Amino acid sequence: MTTNIGSLDRIVRIVVGLGLVALALGLIPGVAPSIWGWLGLVPLGTALIGNCPAYSILGVNTCGRKA
């Protein structure tokens, strides 16, 4: 499996994923827990493996060019 997620993209996915999981667990004060927060596992998983299936289908690569 080739990597198609760059460093900045990976960081953003981790932050968004952790935020959504925190929402699902009710860790954000003043915000009710939501089942939709478990969707945060998707960006976390893609960030950990370094490959986004949607990027592969669309032909997107945020890694940059290799010299």
Backbone atoms as SQL, in Angstrom:
CREATE TABLE atoms (id INTEGER PRIMARY KEY, chain TEXT, resi INTEGER, resn TEXT, atom TEXT, x REAL, y REAL, z REAL);
INSERT INTO atoms VALUES
  (1, 'A', 1, 'MET', 'N', 0.842, -1.169, 0.000),
  (2, 'A', 1, 'MET', 'CA', 0.000, 0.000, 0.000),
  (3, 'A', 1, 'MET', 'C', 0.895, 1.243, 0.000),
  (4, 'A', 2, 'THR', 'N', 0.696, 2.118, -0.955),
  (5, 'A', 2, 'THR', 'CA', 1.532, 3.307, -1.041),
  (6, 'A', 2, 'THR', 'C', 0.980, 4.420, -0.160),
  (7, 'A', 3, 'THR', 'N', 1.861, 5.253, 0.308),
  (8, 'A', 3, 'THR', 'CA', 1.473, 6.385, 1.131),
  (9, 'A', 3, 'THR', 'C', 1.012, 7.524, 0.239),
  (10, 'A', 4, 'ASN', 'N', -0.139, 8.094, 0.537),
  (11, 'A', 4, 'ASN', 'CA', -0.631, 9.233, -0.234),
  (12, 'A', 4, 'ASN', 'C', -1.073, 10.392, 0.655),
  (13, 'A', 5, 'ILE', 'N', -0.683, 10.346, 1.936),
  (14, 'A', 5, 'ILE', 'CA', -1.026, 11.409, 2.884),
  (15, 'A', 5, 'ILE', 'C', 0.262, 12.050, 3.378),
  (16, 'A', 6, 'GLY', 'N', 0.377, 13.363, 3.186),
  (17, 'A', 6, 'GLY', 'CA', 1.555, 14.102, 3.622),
  (18, 'A', 6, 'GLY', 'C', 1.529, 14.420, 5.107),
  (19, 'A', 7, 'SER', 'N', 2.585, 15.037, 5.596),
  (20, 'A', 7, 'SER', 'CA', 2.740, 15.331, 7.022),
  (21, 'A', 7, 'SER', 'C', 1.668, 16.272, 7.550),
  (22, 'A', 8, 'LEU', 'N', 1.431, 17.380, 6.857),
  (23, 'A', 8, 'LEU', 'CA', 0.419, 18.333, 7.317),
  (24, 'A', 8, 'LEU', 'C', -0.965, 17.701, 7.287),
  (25, 'A', 9, 'ASP', 'N', -1.272, 16.982, 6.234),
  (26, 'A', 9, 'ASP', 'CA', -2.553, 16.291, 6.112),
  (27, 'A', 9, 'ASP', 'C', -2.729, 15.290, 7.246),
  (28, 'A', 10, 'ARG', 'N', -1.668, 14.582, 7.585),
  (29, 'A', 10, 'ARG', 'CA', -1.716, 13.593, 8.657),
  (30, 'A', 10, 'ARG', 'C', -1.986, 14.255, 10.007),
  (31, 'A', 11, 'ILE', 'N', -1.334, 15.387, 10.269),
  (32, 'A', 11, 'ILE', 'CA', -1.537, 16.108, 11.531),
  (33, 'A', 11, 'ILE', 'C', -2.972, 16.599, 11.643),
  (34, 'A', 12, 'VAL', 'N', -3.499, 17.152, 10.559),
  (35, 'A', 12, 'VAL', 'CA', -4.882, 17.655, 10.557),
  (36, 'A', 12, 'VAL', 'C', -5.851, 16.505, 10.810),
  (37, 'A', 13, 'ARG', 'N', -5.625, 15.360, 10.182),
  (38, 'A', 13, 'ARG', 'CA', -6.503, 14.209, 10.375),
  (39, 'A', 13, 'ARG', 'C', -6.470, 13.716, 11.823),
  (40, 'A', 14, 'ILE', 'N', -5.297, 13.726, 12.441),
  (41, 'A', 14, 'ILE', 'CA', -5.192, 13.287, 13.834),
  (42, 'A', 14, 'ILE', 'C', -5.938, 14.246, 14.754),
  (43, 'A', 15, 'VAL', 'N', -5.761, 15.539, 14.553),
  (44, 'A', 15, 'VAL', 'CA', -6.428, 16.536, 15.402),
  (45, 'A', 15, 'VAL', 'C', -7.948, 16.445, 15.245),
  (46, 'A', 16, 'VAL', 'N', -8.418, 16.384, 14.013),
  (47, 'A', 16, 'VAL', 'CA', -9.860, 16.297, 13.765),
  (48, 'A', 16, 'VAL', 'C', -10.410, 14.976, 14.319),
  (49, 'A', 17, 'GLY', 'N', -9.703, 13.890, 14.085),
  (50, 'A', 17, 'GLY', 'CA', -10.148, 12.594, 14.592),
  (51, 'A', 17, 'GLY', 'C', -10.244, 12.560, 16.107),
  (52, 'A', 18, 'LEU', 'N', -9.227, 13.076, 16.782),
  (53, 'A', 18, 'LEU', 'CA', -9.262, 13.106, 18.249),
  (54, 'A', 18, 'LEU', 'C', -10.381, 14.013, 18.760),
  (55, 'A', 19, 'GLY', 'N', -10.613, 15.120, 18.074),
  (56, 'A', 19, 'GLY', 'CA', -11.705, 16.015, 18.462),
  (57, 'A', 19, 'GLY', 'C', -13.062, 15.344, 18.339),
  (58, 'A', 20, 'LEU', 'N', -13.265, 14.613, 17.263),
  (59, 'A', 20, 'LEU', 'CA', -14.544, 13.927, 17.066),
  (60, 'A', 20, 'LEU', 'C', -14.736, 12.788, 18.063),
  (61, 'A', 21, 'VAL', 'N', -13.674, 12.050, 18.360),
  (62, 'A', 21, 'VAL', 'CA', -13.789, 10.983, 19.354),
  (63, 'A', 21, 'VAL', 'C', -14.054, 11.588, 20.734),
  (64, 'A', 22, 'ALA', 'N', -13.432, 12.720, 21.042),
  (65, 'A', 22, 'ALA', 'CA', -13.708, 13.404, 22.307),
  (66, 'A', 22, 'ALA', 'C', -15.176, 13.823, 22.364),
  (67, 'A', 23, 'LEU', 'N', -15.732, 14.228, 21.244),
  (68, 'A', 23, 'LEU', 'CA', -17.152, 14.572, 21.176),
  (69, 'A', 23, 'LEU', 'C', -18.008, 13.340, 21.466),
  (70, 'A', 24, 'ALA', 'N', -17.649, 12.218, 20.903),
  (71, 'A', 24, 'ALA', 'CA', -18.404, 10.985, 21.119),
  (72, 'A', 24, 'ALA', 'C', -18.356, 10.538, 22.576),
  (73, 'A', 25, 'LEU', 'N', -17.228, 10.777, 23.229),
  (74, 'A', 25, 'LEU', 'CA', -17.071, 10.358, 24.622),
  (75, 'A', 25, 'LEU', 'C', -17.603, 11.387, 25.615),
  (76, 'A', 26, 'GLY', 'N', -18.015, 12.555, 25.121),
  (77, 'A', 26, 'GLY', 'CA', -18.542, 13.592, 26.003),
  (78, 'A', 26, 'GLY', 'C', -17.466, 14.332, 26.768),
  (79, 'A', 27, 'LEU', 'N', -16.263, 14.419, 26.207),
  (80, 'A', 27, 'LEU', 'CA', -15.149, 15.073, 26.895),
  (81, 'A', 27, 'LEU', 'C', -15.070, 16.576, 26.629),
  (82, 'A', 28, 'ILE', 'N', -15.925, 17.091, 25.758),
  (83, 'A', 28, 'ILE', 'CA', -15.921, 18.515, 25.438),
  (84, 'A', 28, 'ILE', 'C', -16.981, 19.185, 26.305),
  (85, 'A', 29, 'PRO', 'N', -16.562, 20.094, 27.210),
  (86, 'A', 29, 'PRO', 'CA', -17.520, 20.728, 28.116),
  (87, 'A', 29, 'PRO', 'C', -18.547, 21.567, 27.349),
  (88, 'A', 30, 'GLY', 'N', -19.801, 21.460, 27.789),
  (89, 'A', 30, 'GLY', 'CA', -20.867, 22.259, 27.197),
  (90, 'A', 30, 'GLY', 'C', -21.437, 21.693, 25.913),
  (91, 'A', 31, 'VAL', 'N', -20.926, 20.530, 25.471),
  (92, 'A', 31, 'VAL', 'CA', -21.417, 19.906, 24.241),
  (93, 'A', 31, 'VAL', 'C', -21.874, 18.495, 24.587),
  (94, 'A', 32, 'ALA', 'N', -23.092, 18.165, 24.171),
  (95, 'A', 32, 'ALA', 'CA', -23.632, 16.845, 24.453),
  (96, 'A', 32, 'ALA', 'C', -22.895, 15.784, 23.628),
  (97, 'A', 33, 'PRO', 'N', -22.663, 14.621, 24.215),
  (98, 'A', 33, 'PRO', 'CA', -22.032, 13.531, 23.459),
  (99, 'A', 33, 'PRO', 'C', -22.875, 13.165, 22.236),
  (100, 'A', 34, 'SER', 'N', -22.210, 12.816, 21.170),
  (101, 'A', 34, 'SER', 'CA', -22.913, 12.477, 19.937),
  (102, 'A', 34, 'SER', 'C', -22.341, 11.196, 19.346),
  (103, 'A', 35, 'ILE', 'N', -23.227, 10.356, 18.858),
  (104, 'A', 35, 'ILE', 'CA', -22.807, 9.115, 18.210),
  (105, 'A', 35, 'ILE', 'C', -22.003, 9.416, 16.950),
  (106, 'A', 36, 'TRP', 'N', -22.246, 10.546, 16.319),
  (107, 'A', 36, 'TRP', 'CA', -21.542, 10.935, 15.097),
  (108, 'A', 36, 'TRP', 'C', -20.052, 11.145, 15.342),
  (109, 'A', 37, 'GLY', 'N', -19.674, 11.384, 16.577),
  (110, 'A', 37, 'GLY', 'CA', -18.270, 11.584, 16.900),
  (111, 'A', 37, 'GLY', 'C', -17.405, 10.367, 16.617),
  (112, 'A', 38, 'TRP', 'N', -18.022, 9.185, 16.601),
  (113, 'A', 38, 'TRP', 'CA', -17.243, 7.969, 16.326),
  (114, 'A', 38, 'TRP', 'C', -16.736, 7.936, 14.895),
  (115, 'A', 39, 'LEU', 'N', -17.252, 8.803, 14.040),
  (116, 'A', 39, 'LEU', 'CA', -16.705, 8.915, 12.687),
  (117, 'A', 39, 'LEU', 'C', -15.261, 9.422, 12.720),
  (118, 'A', 40, 'GLY', 'N', -14.835, 9.961, 13.854),
  (119, 'A', 40, 'GLY', 'CA', -13.459, 10.408, 14.022),
  (120, 'A', 40, 'GLY', 'C', -12.455, 9.279, 13.926),
  (121, 'A', 41, 'LEU', 'N', -12.910, 8.042, 14.038),
  (122, 'A', 41, 'LEU', 'CA', -12.005, 6.904, 13.894),
  (123, 'A', 41, 'LEU', 'C', -11.513, 6.761, 12.460),
  (124, 'A', 42, 'VAL', 'N', -12.290, 7.243, 11.499),
  (125, 'A', 42, 'VAL', 'CA', -11.885, 7.151, 10.095),
  (126, 'A', 42, 'VAL', 'C', -10.651, 8.015, 9.816),
  (127, 'A', 43, 'PRO', 'N', -10.664, 9.330, 10.134),
  (128, 'A', 43, 'PRO', 'CA', -9.445, 10.100, 9.891),
  (129, 'A', 43, 'PRO', 'C', -8.264, 9.635, 10.740),
  (130, 'A', 44, 'LEU', 'N', -8.529, 9.152, 11.948),
  (131, 'A', 44, 'LEU', 'CA', -7.434, 8.619, 12.769),
  (132, 'A', 44, 'LEU', 'C', -6.809, 7.392, 12.117),
  (133, 'A', 45, 'GLY', 'N', -7.645, 6.505, 11.613),
  (134, 'A', 45, 'GLY', 'CA', -7.133, 5.301, 10.965),
  (135, 'A', 45, 'GLY', 'C', -6.343, 5.605, 9.707),
  (136, 'A', 46, 'THR', 'N', -6.862, 6.500, 8.885),
  (137, 'A', 46, 'THR', 'CA', -6.150, 6.838, 7.652),
  (138, 'A', 46, 'THR', 'C', -4.845, 7.561, 7.956),
  (139, 'A', 47, 'ALA', 'N', -4.822, 8.355, 9.023),
  (140, 'A', 47, 'ALA', 'CA', -3.574, 9.035, 9.399),
  (141, 'A', 47, 'ALA', 'C', -2.539, 8.030, 9.888),
  (142, 'A', 48, 'LEU', 'N', -2.980, 7.024, 10.615),
  (143, 'A', 48, 'LEU', 'CA', -2.046, 6.032, 11.148),
  (144, 'A', 48, 'LEU', 'C', -1.461, 5.149, 10.058),
  (145, 'A', 49, 'ILE', 'N', -2.267, 4.766, 9.064),
  (146, 'A', 49, 'ILE', 'CA', -1.733, 3.908, 8.005),
  (147, 'A', 49, 'ILE', 'C', -1.082, 4.702, 6.885),
  (148, 'A', 50, 'GLY', 'N', -1.407, 6.005, 6.804),
  (149, 'A', 50, 'GLY', 'CA', -0.776, 6.859, 5.794),
  (150, 'A', 50, 'GLY', 'C', -1.373, 6.745, 4.410),
  (151, 'A', 51, 'ASN', 'N', -2.521, 6.107, 4.315),
  (152, 'A', 51, 'ASN', 'CA', -3.158, 5.937, 3.012),
  (153, 'A', 51, 'ASN', 'C', -4.645, 6.226, 3.142),
  (154, 'A', 52, 'CYS', 'N', -5.148, 7.045, 2.233),
  (155, 'A', 52, 'CYS', 'CA', -6.566, 7.376, 2.193),
  (156, 'A', 52, 'CYS', 'C', -7.173, 6.733, 0.950),
  (157, 'A', 53, 'PRO', 'N', -8.116, 5.798, 1.117),
  (158, 'A', 53, 'PRO', 'CA', -8.732, 5.155, -0.044),
  (159, 'A', 53, 'PRO', 'C', -9.411, 6.147, -0.982),
  (160, 'A', 54, 'ALA', 'N', -10.040, 7.181, -0.444),
  (161, 'A', 54, 'ALA', 'CA', -10.688, 8.184, -1.294),
  (162, 'A', 54, 'ALA', 'C', -9.649, 8.930, -2.138),
  (163, 'A', 55, 'TYR', 'N', -8.500, 9.228, -1.546),
  (164, 'A', 55, 'TYR', 'CA', -7.426, 9.874, -2.304),
  (165, 'A', 55, 'TYR', 'C', -6.954, 8.962, -3.439),
  (166, 'A', 56, 'SER', 'N', -6.874, 7.660, -3.173),
  (167, 'A', 56, 'SER', 'CA', -6.444, 6.721, -4.204),
  (168, 'A', 56, 'SER', 'C', -7.414, 6.708, -5.378),
  (169, 'A', 57, 'ILE', 'N', -8.702, 6.713, -5.090),
  (170, 'A', 57, 'ILE', 'CA', -9.726, 6.700, -6.139),
  (171, 'A', 57, 'ILE', 'C', -9.676, 7.991, -6.956),
  (172, 'A', 58, 'LEU', 'N', -9.485, 9.127, -6.260),
  (173, 'A', 58, 'LEU', 'CA', -9.485, 10.426, -6.930),
  (174, 'A', 58, 'LEU', 'C', -8.126, 10.798, -7.517),
  (175, 'A', 59, 'GLY', 'N', -7.091, 10.038, -7.209),
  (176, 'A', 59, 'GLY', 'CA', -5.760, 10.323, -7.731),
  (177, 'A', 59, 'GLY', 'C', -5.058, 11.478, -7.028),
  (178, 'A', 60, 'VAL', 'N', -5.418, 11.723, -5.774),
  (179, 'A', 60, 'VAL', 'CA', -4.822, 12.805, -4.989),
  (180, 'A', 60, 'VAL', 'C', -3.651, 12.254, -4.185),
  (181, 'A', 61, 'ASN', 'N', -2.575, 13.055, -4.086),
  (182, 'A', 61, 'ASN', 'CA', -1.409, 12.678, -3.298),
  (183, 'A', 61, 'ASN', 'C', -0.873, 13.941, -2.637),
  (184, 'A', 62, 'THR', 'N', -0.915, 14.000, -1.304),
  (185, 'A', 62, 'THR', 'CA', -0.424, 15.179, -0.591),
  (186, 'A', 62, 'THR', 'C', 0.976, 14.982, -0.046),
  (187, 'A', 63, 'CYS', 'N', 1.634, 13.911, -0.435),
  (188, 'A', 63, 'CYS', 'CA', 3.006, 13.650, 0.027),
  (189, 'A', 63, 'CYS', 'C', 4.026, 14.564, -0.621),
  (190, 'A', 64, 'GLY', 'N', 3.722, 15.071, -1.762),
  (191, 'A', 64, 'GLY', 'CA', 4.701, 15.852, -2.500),
  (192, 'A', 64, 'GLY', 'C', 5.485, 14.955, -3.434),
  (193, 'A', 65, 'ARG', 'N', 6.329, 15.548, -4.215),
  (194, 'A', 65, 'ARG', 'CA', 7.110, 14.769, -5.181),
  (195, 'A', 65, 'ARG', 'C', 8.391, 14.274, -4.553),
  (196, 'A', 66, 'LYS', 'N', 8.775, 13.104, -4.966),
  (197, 'A', 66, 'LYS', 'CA', 10.065, 12.561, -4.535),
  (198, 'A', 66, 'LYS', 'C', 11.107, 12.923, -5.566),
  (199, 'A', 67, 'ALA', 'N', 12.252, 13.375, -5.095),
  (200, 'A', 67, 'ALA', 'CA', 13.310, 13.816, -6.014),
  (201, 'A', 67, 'ALA', 'C', 14.034, 12.666, -6.655);
